[in-house]
Structure formats: structure tokens, C-alpha cells
Amino acid sequence: MTKKNQKPRTLQEFEKLFPETWKAYTYFRDTCDHEGPIDPKTRELIKIGIEVARKRHGGLIAHLTRAQEAGAKKSEIYQAILLATPLIGLPDVLDAFHFVREHLK
């Protein structure tokens, strides 16, 4: 990403080439977000844990930003990462922790 909240170039190109697919995807994503009682901050913390487990740094940046915008503190973000340790192992968590430290405000 070049600017805050700007989509990565690949995503911009995908959206331009497949606008109906992108529209359907974002509708599905947003519907999943709002289908239940989980508040935005908690949703983003969950998504941070998922991105850590999937080793997706691009998604991790997006959800870090959204989590902070939803009011998540650094300590909450770090705990969301820490919770992955018994499930995915310390080396992968350390990689995510290092990456997140470089990108947190």
C-alpha cells in the first residue's frame, strides 16, 4: 500500500477487471461481519489472529489498521497474536510479532 487505507495495486486491478465479482465479494464479506453480535473491534482482533495463522502479511496490515480504527489497543493486538502460539507455533508467531511491531502506529 502506498497511502493509508489505499488498496494494494493488485486488488485495485482485480476490482477494475472484475467489478461484479468484487461487488459480490464485498457484499458477502460485509454480511458476514454484521450477521451476529460481535463488535467491530473484536471482529478485527479475530481477523488478526486468522491472518497470523494464514501467514498473510497484506491482510494483517489491513486488519491492524481496522482494529486500531475500531479502538483496539496495542496490547489487545499483541494478545490476539499471542493466542495463536499454541495453535501454530512460536516461530510463526514471532514472525508475525516482528512484522506487526514494524507496522503498528
N, CA, C and O atoms as CSV, one atom per row, in Angstrom:
chain,resi,resn,atom,element,x,y,z
A,1,MET,N,N,0.834,-1.170,0.000
A,1,MET,CA,C,0.000,0.000,0.000
A,1,MET,C,C,0.883,1.238,0.000
A,1,MET,O,O,1.930,1.278,0.645
A,2,THR,N,N,0.442,2.234,-0.728
A,2,THR,CA,C,1.236,3.443,-0.768
A,2,THR,C,C,0.710,4.504,0.181
A,2,THR,O,O,1.504,5.252,0.752
A,3,LYS,N,N,-0.575,4.594,0.366
A,3,LYS,CA,C,-1.175,5.558,1.271
A,3,LYS,C,C,-2.092,4.830,2.229
A,3,LYS,O,O,-2.581,3.736,1.948
A,4,LYS,N,N,-2.316,5.475,3.387
A,4,LYS,CA,C,-3.205,4.886,4.383
A,4,LYS,C,C,-4.575,4.612,3.769
A,4,LYS,O,O,-5.146,5.469,3.095
A,5,ASN,N,N,-5.082,3.439,4.004
A,5,ASN,CA,C,-6.396,2.987,3.547
A,5,ASN,C,C,-6.520,2.872,2.032
A,5,ASN,O,O,-7.630,2.746,1.516
A,6,GLN,N,N,-5.411,2.914,1.313
A,6,GLN,CA,C,-5.457,2.701,-0.125
A,6,GLN,C,C,-5.279,1.217,-0.394
A,6,GLN,O,O,-4.438,0.560,0.219
A,7,LYS,N,N,-6.068,0.702,-1.307
A,7,LYS,CA,C,-5.989,-0.714,-1.641
A,7,LYS,C,C,-4.678,-1.002,-2.367
A,7,LYS,O,O,-4.185,-0.162,-3.120
A,8,PRO,N,N,-4.109,-2.199,-2.139
A,8,PRO,CA,C,-2.921,-2.601,-2.903
A,8,PRO,C,C,-3.233,-2.618,-4.397
A,8,PRO,O,O,-4.375,-2.852,-4.795
A,9,ARG,N,N,-2.235,-2.374,-5.207
A,9,ARG,CA,C,-2.407,-2.294,-6.664
A,9,ARG,C,C,-3.071,-3.538,-7.242
A,9,ARG,O,O,-3.957,-3.428,-8.090
A,10,THR,N,N,-2.657,-4.715,-6.796
A,10,THR,CA,C,-3.247,-5.945,-7.323
A,10,THR,C,C,-4.751,-5.979,-7.064
A,10,THR,O,O,-5.526,-6.379,-7.933
A,11,LEU,N,N,-5.153,-5.564,-5.884
A,11,LEU,CA,C,-6.577,-5.538,-5.554
A,11,LEU,C,C,-7.310,-4.502,-6.401
A,11,LEU,O,O,-8.431,-4.751,-6.845
A,12,GLN,N,N,-6.697,-3.350,-6.629
A,12,GLN,CA,C,-7.307,-2.327,-7.483
A,12,GLN,C,C,-7.514,-2.867,-8.903
A,12,GLN,O,O,-8.562,-2.650,-9.511
A,13,GLU,N,N,-6.512,-3.565,-9.419
A,13,GLU,CA,C,-6.607,-4.128,-10.763
A,13,GLU,C,C,-7.687,-5.204,-10.841
A,13,GLU,O,O,-8.445,-5.265,-11.809
A,14,PHE,N,N,-7.750,-6.054,-9.812
A,14,PHE,CA,C,-8.777,-7.093,-9.766
A,14,PHE,C,C,-10.169,-6.471,-9.784
A,14,PHE,O,O,-11.050,-6.900,-10.528
A,15,GLU,N,N,-10.346,-5.446,-8.945
A,15,GLU,CA,C,-11.642,-4.776,-8.859
A,15,GLU,C,C,-12.028,-4.147,-10.203
A,15,GLU,O,O,-13.194,-4.181,-10.594
A,16,LYS,N,N,-11.061,-3.583,-10.897
A,16,LYS,CA,C,-11.329,-2.963,-12.193
A,16,LYS,C,C,-11.697,-4.010,-13.250
A,16,LYS,O,O,-12.610,-3.798,-14.049
A,17,LEU,N,N,-10.984,-5.135,-13.249
A,17,LEU,CA,C,-11.241,-6.191,-14.233
A,17,LEU,C,C,-12.524,-6.972,-13.954
A,17,LEU,O,O,-13.207,-7.410,-14.879
A,18,PHE,N,N,-12.844,-7.140,-12.673
A,18,PHE,CA,C,-13.982,-7.977,-12.279
A,18,PHE,C,C,-14.893,-7.221,-11.304
A,18,PHE,O,O,-15.033,-7.633,-10.152
A,19,PRO,N,N,-15.500,-6.142,-11.741
A,19,PRO,CA,C,-16.278,-5.311,-10.817
A,19,PRO,C,C,-17.470,-6.029,-10.177
A,19,PRO,O,O,-17.773,-5.794,-9.007
A,20,GLU,N,N,-18.135,-6.885,-10.915
A,20,GLU,CA,C,-19.296,-7.591,-10.345
A,20,GLU,C,C,-18.860,-8.630,-9.312
A,20,GLU,O,O,-19.525,-8.824,-8.294
A,21,THR,N,N,-17.747,-9.288,-9.583
A,21,THR,CA,C,-17.209,-10.252,-8.619
A,21,THR,C,C,-16.794,-9.535,-7.343
A,21,THR,O,O,-17.075,-10.001,-6.240
A,22,TRP,N,N,-16.122,-8.398,-7.500
A,22,TRP,CA,C,-15.684,-7.632,-6.331
A,22,TRP,C,C,-16.894,-7.146,-5.532
A,22,TRP,O,O,-16.890,-7.199,-4.302
A,23,LYS,N,N,-17.914,-6.680,-6.221
A,23,LYS,CA,C,-19.133,-6.215,-5.557
A,23,LYS,C,C,-19.782,-7.360,-4.772
A,23,LYS,O,O,-20.208,-7.168,-3.633
A,24,ALA,N,N,-19.857,-8.532,-5.371
A,24,ALA,CA,C,-20.445,-9.697,-4.693
A,24,ALA,C,C,-19.603,-10.105,-3.486
A,24,ALA,O,O,-20.138,-10.434,-2.427
A,25,TYR,N,N,-18.286,-10.081,-3.656
A,25,TYR,CA,C,-17.397,-10.455,-2.552
A,25,TYR,C,C,-17.561,-9.492,-1.376
A,25,TYR,O,O,-17.700,-9.924,-0.232
A,26,THR,N,N,-17.545,-8.191,-1.658
A,26,THR,CA,C,-17.644,-7.224,-0.559
A,26,THR,C,C,-19.007,-7.304,0.129
A,26,THR,O,O,-19.105,-7.091,1.337
A,27,TYR,N,N,-20.054,-7.608,-0.634
A,27,TYR,CA,C,-21.370,-7.795,-0.022
A,27,TYR,C,C,-21.336,-9.005,0.923
A,27,TYR,O,O,-21.826,-8.932,2.050
A,28,PHE,N,N,-20.761,-10.102,0.458
A,28,PHE,CA,C,-20.647,-11.318,1.278
A,28,PHE,C,C,-19.816,-11.045,2.536
A,28,PHE,O,O,-20.210,-11.410,3.643
A,29,ARG,N,N,-18.669,-10.401,2.347
A,29,ARG,CA,C,-17.792,-10.073,3.481
A,29,ARG,C,C,-18.526,-9.207,4.499
A,29,ARG,O,O,-18.494,-9.488,5.697
A,30,ASP,N,N,-19.182,-8.160,4.025
A,30,ASP,CA,C,-19.878,-7.251,4.928
A,30,ASP,C,C,-21.045,-7.932,5.625
A,30,ASP,O,O,-21.317,-7.662,6.794
A,31,THR,N,N,-21.732,-8.810,4.916
A,31,THR,CA,C,-22.832,-9.558,5.521
A,31,THR,C,C,-22.319,-10.441,6.653
A,31,THR,O,O,-22.932,-10.507,7.719
A,32,CYS,N,N,-21.203,-11.115,6.427
A,32,CYS,CA,C,-20.610,-11.948,7.486
A,32,CYS,C,C,-20.234,-11.098,8.700
A,32,CYS,O,O,-20.413,-11.525,9.840
A,33,ASP,N,N,-19.716,-9.902,8.454
A,33,ASP,CA,C,-19.324,-9.010,9.554
A,33,ASP,C,C,-20.512,-8.604,10.412
A,33,ASP,O,O,-20.379,-8.464,11.628
A,34,HIS,N,N,-21.665,-8.414,9.796
A,34,HIS,CA,C,-22.801,-7.841,10.517
A,34,HIS,C,C,-23.895,-8.852,10.877
A,34,HIS,O,O,-24.943,-8.466,11.396
A,35,GLU,N,N,-23.667,-10.112,10.612
A,35,GLU,CA,C,-24.679,-11.143,10.840
A,35,GLU,C,C,-24.887,-11.455,12.321
A,35,GLU,O,O,-25.948,-11.948,12.704
A,36,GLY,N,N,-23.899,-11.177,13.143
A,36,GLY,CA,C,-24.016,-11.541,14.552
A,36,GLY,C,C,-23.699,-10.376,15.468
A,36,GLY,O,O,-23.576,-9.235,15.024
A,37,PRO,N,N,-23.567,-10.677,16.757
A,37,PRO,CA,C,-23.425,-9.613,17.756
A,37,PRO,C,C,-21.990,-9.137,18.024
A,37,PRO,O,O,-21.798,-8.254,18.860
A,38,ILE,N,N,-20.983,-9.687,17.348
A,38,ILE,CA,C,-19.601,-9.320,17.663
A,38,ILE,C,C,-19.321,-7.893,17.191
A,38,ILE,O,O,-19.606,-7.531,16.049
A,39,ASP,N,N,-18.760,-7.097,18.092
A,39,ASP,CA,C,-18.476,-5.697,17.791
A,39,ASP,C,C,-17.277,-5.577,16.838
A,39,ASP,O,O,-16.484,-6.513,16.728
A,40,PRO,N,N,-17.139,-4.438,16.153
A,40,PRO,CA,C,-16.075,-4.264,15.157
A,40,PRO,C,C,-14.661,-4.503,15.685
A,40,PRO,O,O,-13.853,-5.131,15.001
A,41,LYS,N,N,-14.351,-4.024,16.870
A,41,LYS,CA,C,-13.008,-4.216,17.421
A,41,LYS,C,C,-12.706,-5.698,17.603
A,41,LYS,O,O,-11.639,-6.172,17.214
A,42,THR,N,N,-13.637,-6.421,18.187
A,42,THR,CA,C,-13.433,-7.857,18.412
A,42,THR,C,C,-13.326,-8.597,17.086
A,42,THR,O,O,-12.496,-9.497,16.947
A,43,ARG,N,N,-14.153,-8.232,16.108
A,43,ARG,CA,C,-14.064,-8.862,14.781
A,43,ARG,C,C,-12.672,-8.682,14.197
A,43,ARG,O,O,-12.092,-9.631,13.669
A,44,GLU,N,N,-12.138,-7.480,14.286
A,44,GLU,CA,C,-10.815,-7.226,13.704
A,44,GLU,C,C,-9.715,-7.969,14.456
A,44,GLU,O,O,-8.751,-8.429,13.843
A,45,LEU,N,N,-9.849,-8.091,15.770
A,45,LEU,CA,C,-8.864,-8.862,16.537
A,45,LEU,C,C,-8.906,-10.342,16.129
A,45,LEU,O,O,-7.865,-10.990,16.023
A,46,ILE,N,N,-10.097,-10.862,15.904
A,46,ILE,CA,C,-10.238,-12.242,15.425
A,46,ILE,C,C,-9.574,-12.376,14.060
A,46,ILE,O,O,-8.846,-13.336,13.807
A,47,LYS,N,N,-9.827,-11.416,13.191
A,47,LYS,CA,C,-9.247,-11.463,11.848
A,47,LYS,C,C,-7.724,-11.342,11.882
A,47,LYS,O,O,-7.039,-11.924,11.041
A,48,ILE,N,N,-7.192,-10.591,12.846
A,48,ILE,CA,C,-5.733,-10.532,13.013
A,48,ILE,C,C,-5.207,-11.925,13.319
A,48,ILE,O,O,-4.220,-12.359,12.726
A,49,GLY,N,N,-5.856,-12.628,14.238
A,49,GLY,CA,C,-5.439,-13.997,14.560
A,49,GLY,C,C,-5.493,-14.916,13.354
A,49,GLY,O,O,-4.612,-15.754,13.162
A,50,ILE,N,N,-6.517,-14.760,12.551
A,50,ILE,CA,C,-6.652,-15.578,11.338
A,50,ILE,C,C,-5.520,-15.272,10.370
A,50,ILE,O,O,-4.920,-16.190,9.811
A,51,GLU,N,N,-5.222,-13.997,10.166
A,51,GLU,CA,C,-4.149,-13.628,9.240
A,51,GLU,C,C,-2.787,-14.083,9.740
A,51,GLU,O,O,-1.929,-14.453,8.939
A,52,VAL,N,N,-2.579,-14.062,11.042
A,52,VAL,CA,C,-1.332,-14.589,11.608
A,52,VAL,C,C,-1.207,-16.071,11.273
A,52,VAL,O,O,-0.156,-16.526,10.822
A,53,ALA,N,N,-2.280,-16.817,11.497
A,53,ALA,CA,C,-2.258,-18.255,11.222
A,53,ALA,C,C,-2.065,-18.548,9.736
A,53,ALA,O,O,-1.423,-19.533,9.370
A,54,ARG,N,N,-2.618,-17.698,8.893
A,54,ARG,CA,C,-2.505,-17.900,7.447
A,54,ARG,C,C,-1.199,-17.350,6.880
A,54,ARG,O,O,-0.873,-17.592,5.718
A,55,LYS,N,N,-0.459,-16.617,7.693
A,55,LYS,CA,C,0.821,-16.004,7.285
A,55,LYS,C,C,0.621,-15.025,6.142
A,55,LYS,O,O,1.400,-15.000,5.189
A,56,ARG,N,N,-0.422,-14.222,6.243
A,56,ARG,CA,C,-0.769,-13.240,5.210
A,56,ARG,C,C,-0.487,-11.833,5.719
A,56,ARG,O,O,-1.331,-11.223,6.376
A,57,HIS,N,N,0.685,-11.326,5.419
A,57,HIS,CA,C,1.067,-10.014,5.921
A,57,HIS,C,C,0.214,-8.889,5.333
A,57,HIS,O,O,-0.065,-7.910,6.026
A,58,GLY,N,N,-0.202,-9.008,4.076
A,58,GLY,CA,C,-1.046,-7.981,3.478
A,58,GLY,C,C,-2.362,-7.831,4.216
A,58,GLY,O,O,-2.786,-6.719,4.533
A,59,GLY,N,N,-3.004,-8.955,4.485
A,59,GLY,CA,C,-4.252,-8.925,5.239
A,59,GLY,C,C,-4.035,-8.458,6.666
A,59,GLY,O,O,-4.885,-7.788,7.253
A,60,LEU,N,N,-2.895,-8.818,7.212
A,60,LEU,CA,C,-2.568,-8.415,8.577
A,60,LEU,C,C,-2.496,-6.891,8.680
A,60,LEU,O,O,-3.005,-6.312,9.639
A,61,ILE,N,N,-1.870,-6.240,7.703
A,61,ILE,CA,C,-1.799,-4.776,7.706
A,61,ILE,C,C,-3.208,-4.184,7.676
A,61,ILE,O,O,-3.515,-3.272,8.443
A,62,ALA,N,N,-4.056,-4.694,6.801
A,62,ALA,CA,C,-5.418,-4.169,6.680
A,62,ALA,C,C,-6.175,-4.308,8.001
A,62,ALA,O,O,-6.852,-3.374,8.431
A,63,HIS,N,N,-6.062,-5.462,8.637
A,63,HIS,CA,C,-6.818,-5.675,9.876
A,63,HIS,C,C,-6.190,-4.964,11.066
A,63,HIS,O,O,-6.899,-4.614,12.009
A,64,LEU,N,N,-4.880,-4.741,11.047
A,64,LEU,CA,C,-4.253,-3.914,12.088
A,64,LEU,C,C,-4.831,-2.507,12.043
A,64,LEU,O,O,-5.200,-1.937,13.070
A,65,THR,N,N,-4.901,-1.961,10.841
A,65,THR,CA,C,-5.436,-0.611,10.657
A,65,THR,C,C,-6.885,-0.554,11.122
A,65,THR,O,O,-7.268,0.345,11.869
A,66,ARG,N,N,-7.680,-1.507,10.681
A,66,ARG,CA,C,-9.106,-1.507,11.054
A,66,ARG,C,C,-9.296,-1.725,12.553
A,66,ARG,O,O,-10.184,-1.128,13.160
A,67,ALA,N,N,-8.470,-2.572,13.146
A,67,ALA,CA,C,-8.576,-2.813,14.589
A,67,ALA,C,C,-8.274,-1.534,15.359
A,67,ALA,O,O,-8.987,-1.188,16.300
A,68,GLN,N,N,-7.223,-0.839,14.961
A,68,GLN,CA,C,-6.895,0.409,15.648
A,68,GLN,C,C,-7.994,1.456,15.442
A,68,GLN,O,O,-8.340,2.187,16.370
A,69,GLU,N,N,-8.535,1.525,14.239
A,69,GLU,CA,C,-9.629,2.465,13.973
A,69,GLU,C,C,-10.859,2.123,14.807
A,69,GLU,O,O,-11.644,3.006,15.152
A,70,ALA,N,N,-11.025,0.844,15.131
A,70,ALA,CA,C,-12.166,0.403,15.951
A,70,ALA,C,C,-11.875,0.529,17.449
A,70,ALA,O,O,-12.720,0.190,18.277
A,71,GLY,N,N,-10.676,1.017,17.796
A,71,GLY,CA,C,-10.358,1.258,19.202
A,71,GLY,C,C,-9.469,0.235,19.875
A,71,GLY,O,O,-9.266,0.306,21.087
A,72,ALA,N,N,-8.931,-0.715,19.126
A,72,ALA,CA,C,-8.059,-1.726,19.737
A,72,ALA,C,C,-6.741,-1.096,20.170
A,72,ALA,O,O,-6.147,-0.290,19.454
A,73,LYS,N,N,-6.306,-1.484,21.354
A,73,LYS,CA,C,-5.022,-1.030,21.888
A,73,LYS,C,C,-3.931,-1.979,21.394
A,73,LYS,O,O,-4.213,-3.111,20.999
A,74,LYS,N,N,-2.695,-1.510,21.421
A,74,LYS,CA,C,-1.567,-2.361,21.031
A,74,LYS,C,C,-1.557,-3.647,21.846
A,74,LYS,O,O,-1.301,-4.725,21.309
A,75,SER,N,N,-1.834,-3.536,23.136
A,75,SER,CA,C,-1.808,-4.726,23.998
A,75,SER,C,C,-2.854,-5.751,23.561
A,75,SER,O,O,-2.611,-6.953,23.663
A,76,GLU,N,N,-3.999,-5.305,23.083
A,76,GLU,CA,C,-5.034,-6.222,22.603
A,76,GLU,C,C,-4.607,-6.878,21.291
A,76,GLU,O,O,-4.849,-8.065,21.075
A,77,ILE,N,N,-3.980,-6.107,20.428
A,77,ILE,CA,C,-3.479,-6.654,19.166
A,77,ILE,C,C,-2.397,-7.684,19.436
A,77,ILE,O,O,-2.390,-8.759,18.836
A,78,TYR,N,N,-1.488,-7.356,20.334
A,78,TYR,CA,C,-0.425,-8.307,20.672
A,78,TYR,C,C,-0.991,-9.590,21.277
A,78,TYR,O,O,-0.480,-10.677,21.005
A,79,GLN,N,N,-2.047,-9.476,22.099
A,79,GLN,CA,C,-2.635,-10.685,22.663
A,79,GLN,C,C,-3.318,-11.520,21.587
A,79,GLN,O,O,-3.270,-12.749,21.635
A,80,ALA,N,N,-3.956,-10.864,20.613
A,80,ALA,CA,C,-4.582,-11.602,19.507
A,80,ALA,C,C,-3.533,-12.436,18.772
A,80,ALA,O,O,-3.807,-13.554,18.335
A,81,ILE,N,N,-2.334,-11.878,18.643
A,81,ILE,CA,C,-1.236,-12.619,18.010
A,81,ILE,C,C,-0.742,-13.724,18.930
A,81,ILE,O,O,-0.529,-14.854,18.489
A,82,LEU,N,N,-0.560,-13.405,20.200
A,82,LEU,CA,C,-0.076,-14.377,21.174
A,82,LEU,C,C,-0.981,-15.605,21.264
A,82,LEU,O,O,-0.492,-16.722,21.432
A,83,LEU,N,N,-2.288,-15.408,21.155
A,83,LEU,CA,C,-3.234,-16.521,21.258
A,83,LEU,C,C,-3.018,-17.585,20.189
A,83,LEU,O,O,-3.440,-18.729,20.357
A,84,ALA,N,N,-2.366,-17.217,19.099
A,84,ALA,CA,C,-2.101,-18.185,18.028
A,84,ALA,C,C,-0.953,-19.134,18.364
A,84,ALA,O,O,-0.805,-20.168,17.713
A,85,THR,N,N,-0.146,-18.806,19.357
A,85,THR,CA,C,1.069,-19.571,19.647
A,85,THR,C,C,0.834,-21.068,19.827
A,85,THR,O,O,1.501,-21.860,19.162
A,86,PRO,N,N,-0.094,-21.494,20.706
A,86,PRO,CA,C,-0.257,-22.935,20.881
A,86,PRO,C,C,-0.827,-23.640,19.650
A,86,PRO,O,O,-0.689,-24.854,19.500
A,87,LEU,N,N,-1.467,-22.867,18.773
A,87,LEU,CA,C,-2.096,-23.466,17.601
A,87,LEU,C,C,-1.170,-23.551,16.393
A,87,LEU,O,O,-1.232,-24.516,15.631
A,88,ILE,N,N,-0.310,-22.544,16.211
A,88,ILE,CA,C,0.531,-22.523,15.012
A,88,ILE,C,C,2.020,-22.582,15.303
A,88,ILE,O,O,2.816,-22.805,14.391
A,89,GLY,N,N,2.415,-22.385,16.561
A,89,GLY,CA,C,3.825,-22.492,16.923
A,89,GLY,C,C,4.509,-21.151,17.099
A,89,GLY,O,O,4.141,-20.152,16.482
A,90,LEU,N,N,5.509,-21.159,17.955
A,90,LEU,CA,C,6.221,-19.938,18.293
A,90,LEU,C,C,6.941,-19.295,17.108
A,90,LEU,O,O,6.884,-18.072,16.985
A,91,PRO,N,N,7.614,-20.041,16.231
A,91,PRO,CA,C,8.316,-19.373,15.125
A,91,PRO,C,C,7.396,-18.523,14.242
A,91,PRO,O,O,7.762,-17.410,13.865
A,92,ASP,N,N,6.217,-19.032,13.913
A,92,ASP,CA,C,5.295,-18.255,13.079
A,92,ASP,C,C,4.737,-17.050,13.830
A,92,ASP,O,O,4.514,-15.997,13.233
A,93,VAL,N,N,4.512,-17.194,15.118
A,93,VAL,CA,C,4.025,-16.077,15.922
A,93,VAL,C,C,5.113,-15.004,16.039
A,93,VAL,O,O,4.819,-13.810,15.973
A,94,LEU,N,N,6.360,-15.426,16.213
A,94,LEU,CA,C,7.448,-14.453,16.280
A,94,LEU,C,C,7.583,-13.678,14.971
A,94,LEU,O,O,7.853,-12.477,14.981
A,95,ASP,N,N,7.396,-14.365,13.850
A,95,ASP,CA,C,7.426,-13.691,12.557
A,95,ASP,C,C,6.327,-12.637,12.487
A,95,ASP,O,O,6.579,-11.504,12.077
A,96,ALA,N,N,5.126,-12.998,12.880
A,96,ALA,CA,C,4.008,-12.058,12.853
A,96,ALA,C,C,4.245,-10.908,13.825
A,96,ALA,O,O,3.971,-9.752,13.501
A,97,PHE,N,N,4.749,-11.219,15.009
A,97,PHE,CA,C,5.015,-10.192,16.014
A,97,PHE,C,C,6.025,-9.178,15.484
A,97,PHE,O,O,5.839,-7.971,15.639
A,98,HIS,N,N,7.085,-9.668,14.864
A,98,HIS,CA,C,8.101,-8.780,14.292
A,98,HIS,C,C,7.468,-7.887,13.222
A,98,HIS,O,O,7.690,-6.676,13.208
A,99,PHE,N,N,6.695,-8.477,12.345
A,99,PHE,CA,C,6.040,-7.738,11.274
A,99,PHE,C,C,5.102,-6.670,11.833
A,99,PHE,O,O,5.114,-5.528,11.373
A,100,VAL,N,N,4.299,-7.034,12.815
A,100,VAL,CA,C,3.324,-6.118,13.394
A,100,VAL,C,C,4.015,-4.960,14.105
A,100,VAL,O,O,3.577,-3.816,13.990
A,101,ARG,N,N,5.075,-5.240,14.828
A,101,ARG,CA,C,5.802,-4.166,15.522
A,101,ARG,C,C,6.279,-3.098,14.547
A,101,ARG,O,O,6.314,-1.913,14.881
A,102,GLU,N,N,6.646,-3.520,13.343
A,102,GLU,CA,C,7.119,-2.577,12.326
A,102,GLU,C,C,5.986,-1.736,11.735
A,102,GLU,O,O,6.234,-0.664,11.184
A,103,HIS,N,N,4.744,-2.218,11.846
A,103,HIS,CA,C,3.613,-1.549,11.193
A,103,HIS,C,C,2.617,-0.890,12.127
A,103,HIS,O,O,1.745,-0.149,11.672
A,104,LEU,N,N,2.725,-1.143,13.421
A,104,LEU,CA,C,1.794,-0.509,14.360
A,104,LEU,C,C,2.165,0.950,14.553
A,104,LEU,O,O,3.340,1.315,14.554
A,105,LYS,N,N,1.163,1.760,14.714
A,105,LYS,CA,C,1.376,3.193,14.968
A,105,LYS,C,C,1.765,3.405,16.400
A,105,LYS,O,O,1.989,4.541,16.817
